[in-house]
Amino acid sequence: GRHGEGRCWGGWEVRGAERAEGGKGGEVSCWVTSCCISLSPREPGPAQLLDRLEVVTLPSLLPTGLPLKNCAEQNQLPIHFWPDTGPSHQFDVGVVASFGRLLGEELILQFPYGVLNVHPSYLPRWRGSAPVIHTVLHGDTVTGVTIMQIKPKRFDVGPIVKQEKFAVPLGCTTKELEGMLSKLGADMLISVLANFPECLKNKREQPEEGVTFAPKISSAAHCIKWEEQTPEEILRLHRAIGTEVRQSGTCLFTLVQPLPGSISYHKASQTLVVCCKGGWVGVKAVVWKKKLTAADFYNGYMHSWFRQTSRMFCEECRFQTLRVAAAKEKRKGTTGVQCEINT
């Protein structure tokens, strides 16, 4: 899930809680936030890793509730809704992941071992709310997961407790990478909790070099810039944010040389081929009012019959870059055409 929406990325806390019951080592009470988790009373056993587990999550207007809340209910765990964080000074450590809320010093000091953050990037690269999206968007070949201690009122700057690199598979999408990193993060978290407080003795500050930021993706970033982006950049954009890739409505022009956004139809593969900076990209479908396959779009807007009957004489169709003004970022109703890129 996206940072700030009160969802966990890939559900690491679910797997972590399940595996904790069969873990080895001393018993630990822990407060976790991902949608916020705390550790609640349970029957301690000789092989248990966690002694107490409670859940703190953000309120949701979804009729089904957030996945973390549903999981807690299924496992009969106490649930608290932010900003209520449950009983204070009763847990050893807190854990957060993609929670999207700044934690104050007063809250952090309630835990003897502080609050850990499971972050899906190899910090200090991609600090911020959308690290996985930016990893795919920028074509990184290596990423990772970092478990760090949280500093009051600051995101992703605390000392590193545990960190592992992860090779990004070729052609990987954001959703696919989130799933892989969530599993890695779950395993790393259990490893850290099983070796408390020894892991904290080896923590280290984040390096000052290599810092990059991964802010929430804006509406403008969703738009294909045909004049500026290469085929590879457009494919990465599609893998990063999927069907949210947008462009403007179709405009008709008489063209001599292909301009960025110019469309041709490849009949054999039933694919729209769109000109961009330095090359062409294939489009499988266009979403505009409703979803149209490339063949449907061709027959409806590019076929010779349409050209002959349309009031606008044209030789070729062209997609134009959708310009989203910064002032309209939060305004609803900004429309465009969505493309499903042929990868």
LODODO-607547 format. One record per residue (C-alpha): residue in one letter; x, y, z. Coordinates in pm, whole numbers, plus 50000, padded with zeros to 5 digits. Layout:
N
{node "A" {X Y Z}}
...
// end
This chain:
343
{node "G" {50000 50000 50000}}
{node "R" {50101 50361 49964}}
{node "H" {50268 50551 50241}}
{node "G" {50020 50767 50427}}
{node "E" {49710 50564 50342}}
{node "G" {49732 50347 50651}}
{node "R" {49804 50026 50467}}
{node "C" {50093 49789 50501}}
{node "W" {50308 49711 50198}}
{node "G" {50265 49345 50118}}
{node "G" {50136 49247 50462}}
{node "W" {50470 49179 50630}}
{node "E" {50316 49215 50975}}
{node "V" {50077 48928 50909}}
{node "R" {50350 48684 50820}}
{node "G" {50567 48820 51099}}
{node "A" {50300 48755 51362}}
{node "E" {50237 48405 51234}}
{node "R" {50605 48313 51227}}
{node "A" {50672 48471 51564}}
{node "E" {50472 48205 51744}}
{node "G" {50713 47939 51625}}
{node "G" {51029 48140 51668}}
{node "K" {51312 48087 51911}}
{node "G" {51470 48314 52165}}
{node "G" {51354 48532 52452}}
{node "E" {51003 48668 52478}}
{node "V" {50952 49023 52357}}
{node "S" {50657 49258 52388}}
{node "C" {50632 49485 52088}}
{node "W" {50424 49776 51960}}
{node "V" {50404 49781 51584}}
{node "T" {50267 50044 51348}}
{node "S" {50219 49981 50983}}
{node "C" {49874 50077 51007}}
{node "C" {50017 50062 51363}}
{node "I" {50075 49741 51554}}
{node "S" {50126 49703 51930}}
{node "L" {50190 49383 52118}}
{node "S" {49902 49232 52325}}
{node "P" {49871 48975 52607}}
{node "R" {49903 48616 52501}}
{node "E" {49982 48287 52669}}
{node "P" {50364 48285 52662}}
{node "G" {50521 47955 52561}}
{node "P" {50883 47835 52575}}
{node "A" {50924 47866 52197}}
{node "Q" {50739 48195 52148}}
{node "L" {50918 48503 52023}}
{node "L" {50644 48754 52111}}
{node "D" {50476 48774 52447}}
{node "R" {50226 49052 52371}}
{node "L" {50078 49188 52051}}
{node "E" {49824 49464 51990}}
{node "V" {49729 49642 51672}}
{node "V" {49697 50016 51610}}
{node "T" {49555 50114 51272}}
{node "L" {49415 50421 51099}}
{node "P" {49038 50461 51081}}
{node "S" {48898 50362 50742}}
{node "L" {48580 50451 50553}}
{node "L" {48605 50129 50353}}
{node "P" {48307 49902 50427}}
{node "T" {48535 49601 50455}}
{node "G" {48796 49782 50665}}
{node "L" {49172 49779 50613}}
{node "P" {49344 49439 50569}}
{node "L" {49544 49484 50890}}
{node "K" {49229 49539 51096}}
{node "N" {49066 49232 50943}}
{node "C" {49372 49021 51015}}
{node "A" {49384 49139 51376}}
{node "E" {49017 49051 51422}}
{node "Q" {49073 48705 51276}}
{node "N" {49358 48648 51521}}
{node "Q" {49162 48799 51812}}
{node "L" {49416 49075 51871}}
{node "P" {49318 49398 52049}}
{node "I" {49279 49688 51803}}
{node "H" {49324 50062 51861}}
{node "F" {49251 50341 51613}}
{node "W" {49503 50620 51565}}
{node "P" {49565 50856 51741}}
{node "D" {49471 50616 52023}}
{node "T" {49783 50400 52066}}
{node "G" {49661 50175 52345}}
{node "P" {49820 50126 52687}}
{node "S" {50143 50318 52739}}
{node "H" {50477 50199 52879}}
{node "Q" {50380 49832 52848}}
{node "F" {50580 49726 52542}}
{node "D" {50947 49672 52466}}
{node "V" {50962 49797 52109}}
{node "G" {50743 49953 51843}}
{node "V" {50747 49863 51473}}
{node "V" {50609 50070 51185}}
{node "A" {50590 50017 50810}}
{node "S" {50426 50252 50560}}
{node "F" {50226 50412 50837}}
{node "G" {50245 50767 50702}}
{node "R" {50219 50944 51038}}
{node "L" {50499 51122 51222}}
{node "L" {50560 50986 51571}}
{node "G" {50644 51227 51850}}
{node "E" {50922 51190 52104}}
{node "E" {50677 51129 52389}}
{node "L" {50536 50823 52211}}
{node "I" {50875 50685 52108}}
{node "L" {51010 50713 52464}}
{node "Q" {50737 50477 52584}}
{node "F" {50941 50188 52438}}
{node "P" {51274 50090 52599}}
{node "Y" {51412 49980 52259}}
{node "G" {51250 50263 52064}}
{node "V" {51043 50222 51748}}
{node "L" {51165 50035 51440}}
{node "N" {51066 50116 51083}}
{node "V" {51065 49851 50808}}
{node "H" {51135 50052 50493}}
{node "P" {51133 49901 50139}}
{node "S" {51450 50058 50004}}
{node "Y" {51825 50051 50065}}
{node "L" {51848 50373 50265}}
{node "P" {51952 50647 50231}}
{node "R" {51829 50598 49872}}
{node "W" {51455 50666 49836}}
{node "R" {51357 50821 50165}}
{node "G" {50989 50905 50158}}
{node "S" {50639 50776 50090}}
{node "A" {50680 50593 49756}}
{node "P" {51018 50415 49753}}
{node "V" {50910 50110 49550}}
{node "I" {50744 50322 49281}}
{node "H" {51056 50536 49243}}
{node "T" {51279 50227 49235}}
{node "V" {51089 50098 48931}}
{node "L" {51037 50441 48776}}
{node "H" {51410 50519 48775}}
{node "G" {51519 50177 48654}}
{node "D" {51719 50079 48964}}
{node "T" {51875 49735 48929}}
{node "V" {51935 49696 49302}}
{node "T" {51717 49795 49596}}
{node "G" {51668 49645 49941}}
{node "V" {51496 49660 50277}}
{node "T" {51614 49865 50573}}
{node "I" {51513 49824 50936}}
{node "M" {51593 50145 51118}}
{node "Q" {51512 50324 51441}}
{node "I" {51271 50612 51410}}
{node "K" {51366 50964 51510}}
{node "P" {51093 51194 51645}}
{node "K" {50900 51395 51386}}
{node "R" {51122 51285 51095}}
{node "F" {51082 51027 50821}}
{node "D" {51345 50765 50725}}
{node "V" {51655 50929 50877}}
{node "G" {51725 50713 51184}}
{node "P" {52014 50473 51245}}
{node "I" {52017 50143 51053}}
{node "V" {51962 49827 51260}}
{node "K" {51960 49576 50974}}
{node "Q" {51982 49615 50597}}
{node "E" {51985 49378 50301}}
{node "K" {52017 49439 49927}}
{node "F" {51781 49288 49671}}
{node "A" {51832 49257 49295}}
{node "V" {51537 49401 49103}}
{node "P" {51415 49148 48842}}
{node "L" {51416 49270 48483}}
{node "G" {51078 49411 48380}}
{node "C" {50945 49400 48736}}
{node "T" {50634 49605 48823}}
{node "T" {50577 49798 49144}}
{node "K" {50320 49546 49265}}
{node "E" {50550 49252 49198}}
{node "L" {50845 49419 49370}}
{node "E" {50632 49513 49671}}
{node "G" {50547 49147 49720}}
{node "M" {50910 49040 49705}}
{node "L" {51030 49311 49943}}
{node "S" {50747 49243 50187}}
{node "K" {50863 48883 50227}}
{node "L" {51222 48995 50274}}
{node "G" {51110 49259 50526}}
{node "A" {50910 49001 50724}}
{node "D" {51210 48769 50750}}
{node "M" {51441 49053 50850}}
{node "L" {51201 49181 51116}}
{node "I" {51169 48839 51279}}
{node "S" {51548 48805 51273}}
{node "V" {51588 49140 51450}}
{node "L" {51323 49067 51713}}
{node "A" {51476 48724 51777}}
{node "N" {51815 48880 51856}}
{node "F" {51717 49176 52072}}
{node "P" {51892 49373 52210}}
{node "E" {52212 49254 52041}}
{node "C" {52100 49390 51703}}
{node "L" {52070 49739 51847}}
{node "K" {52432 49733 51962}}
{node "N" {52545 49709 51600}}
{node "K" {52326 49986 51462}}
{node "R" {52491 50253 51249}}
{node "E" {52402 50599 51125}}
{node "Q" {52290 50640 50766}}
{node "P" {52561 50770 50529}}
{node "E" {52534 51130 50418}}
{node "E" {52613 51040 50058}}
{node "G" {52359 50891 49818}}
{node "V" {52047 51045 49970}}
{node "T" {51749 51052 49733}}
{node "F" {51383 51120 49801}}
{node "A" {51069 50932 49696}}
{node "P" {50774 51169 49733}}
{node "K" {50418 51072 49660}}
{node "I" {50357 51057 49285}}
{node "S" {50177 51370 49162}}
{node "S" {49905 51385 48900}}
{node "A" {50149 51548 48658}}
{node "A" {50390 51255 48692}}
{node "H" {50119 51019 48570}}
{node "C" {50117 51184 48228}}
{node "I" {50321 51056 47937}}
{node "K" {50536 51335 47792}}
{node "W" {50569 51221 47431}}
{node "E" {50811 51498 47340}}
{node "E" {51046 51434 47634}}
{node "Q" {51034 51068 47732}}
{node "T" {51213 50783 47558}}
{node "P" {51049 50442 47501}}
{node "E" {51236 50298 47800}}
{node "E" {51120 50581 48026}}
{node "I" {50758 50531 47918}}
{node "L" {50780 50156 47980}}
{node "R" {50924 50219 48327}}
{node "L" {50643 50466 48398}}
{node "H" {50389 50202 48302}}
{node "R" {50555 49937 48518}}
{node "A" {50574 50182 48809}}
{node "I" {50216 50309 48816}}
{node "G" {50035 50077 48571}}
{node "T" {49696 50179 48436}}
{node "E" {49722 50519 48603}}
{node "V" {49940 50637 48313}}
{node "R" {49746 50912 48140}}
{node "Q" {49758 51129 47832}}
{node "S" {49528 51380 47671}}
{node "G" {49238 51313 47441}}
{node "T" {49300 51230 47079}}
{node "C" {49363 51526 46848}}
{node "L" {49359 51501 46469}}
{node "F" {49616 51670 46247}}
{node "T" {49757 51653 45896}}
{node "L" {50118 51542 45938}}
{node "V" {50408 51502 45701}}
{node "Q" {50671 51374 45946}}
{node "P" {50583 51178 46261}}
{node "L" {50563 51406 46563}}
{node "P" {50579 51290 46926}}
{node "G" {50243 51133 47003}}
{node "S" {50176 51029 46642}}
{node "I" {49989 50697 46622}}
{node "S" {50018 50412 46375}}
{node "Y" {49841 50077 46387}}
{node "H" {50026 49750 46351}}
{node "K" {49759 49514 46224}}
{node "A" {49951 49188 46265}}
{node "S" {50004 49237 46640}}
{node "Q" {49687 49450 46688}}
{node "T" {49894 49717 46859}}
{node "L" {49891 50096 46845}}
{node "V" {50245 50228 46791}}
{node "V" {50303 50576 46933}}
{node "C" {50598 50799 46851}}
{node "C" {50797 50943 47143}}
{node "K" {51142 51088 47201}}
{node "G" {51395 50865 47026}}
{node "G" {51159 50587 46925}}
{node "W" {50816 50425 46949}}
{node "V" {50611 50240 47213}}
{node "G" {50332 49987 47169}}
{node "V" {49991 50040 47330}}
{node "K" {49756 49746 47390}}
{node "A" {49449 49942 47499}}
{node "V" {49321 50296 47549}}
{node "V" {49088 50397 47831}}
{node "W" {48880 50702 47741}}
{node "K" {48520 50705 47865}}
{node "K" {48547 50328 47833}}
{node "K" {48824 50078 47764}}
{node "L" {48904 50023 47395}}
{node "T" {49142 49764 47257}}
{node "A" {49397 49886 47007}}
{node "A" {49185 49735 46728}}
{node "D" {48870 49905 46857}}
{node "F" {49050 50238 46878}}
{node "Y" {49183 50198 46525}}
{node "N" {48843 50107 46383}}
{node "G" {48671 50389 46571}}
{node "Y" {48916 50675 46522}}
{node "M" {49181 50586 46265}}
{node "H" {49010 50372 46000}}
{node "S" {48961 50523 45656}}
{node "W" {48581 50509 45698}}
{node "F" {48605 50734 46006}}
{node "R" {48833 50975 45823}}
{node "Q" {48589 51003 45535}}
{node "T" {48282 51058 45754}}
{node "S" {48445 51276 46022}}
{node "R" {48396 51651 46001}}
{node "M" {48767 51688 46072}}
{node "F" {48986 51592 45777}}
{node "C" {49294 51411 45900}}
{node "E" {49583 51204 45778}}
{node "E" {49695 51076 46114}}
{node "C" {49594 51063 46480}}
{node "R" {49812 51205 46751}}
{node "F" {49817 51187 47130}}
{node "Q" {49912 51513 47295}}
{node "T" {50088 51544 47629}}
{node "L" {49845 51622 47910}}
{node "R" {49967 51924 48105}}
{node "V" {49843 51921 48463}}
{node "A" {49881 52261 48627}}
{node "A" {50027 52254 48976}}
{node "A" {49731 52456 49102}}
{node "K" {49496 52183 48986}}
{node "E" {49680 51893 49148}}
{node "K" {49406 51837 49403}}
{node "R" {49112 51932 49183}}
{node "K" {48888 51645 49085}}
{node "G" {48782 51597 48728}}
{node "T" {49118 51625 48554}}
{node "T" {49062 51393 48262}}
{node "G" {49280 51225 48006}}
{node "V" {49330 50904 47819}}
{node "Q" {49489 50607 47994}}
{node "C" {49718 50377 47803}}
{node "E" {49804 50014 47867}}
{node "I" {50159 49988 47736}}
{node "N" {50265 49675 47552}}
{node "T" {50571 49552 47744}}
// end
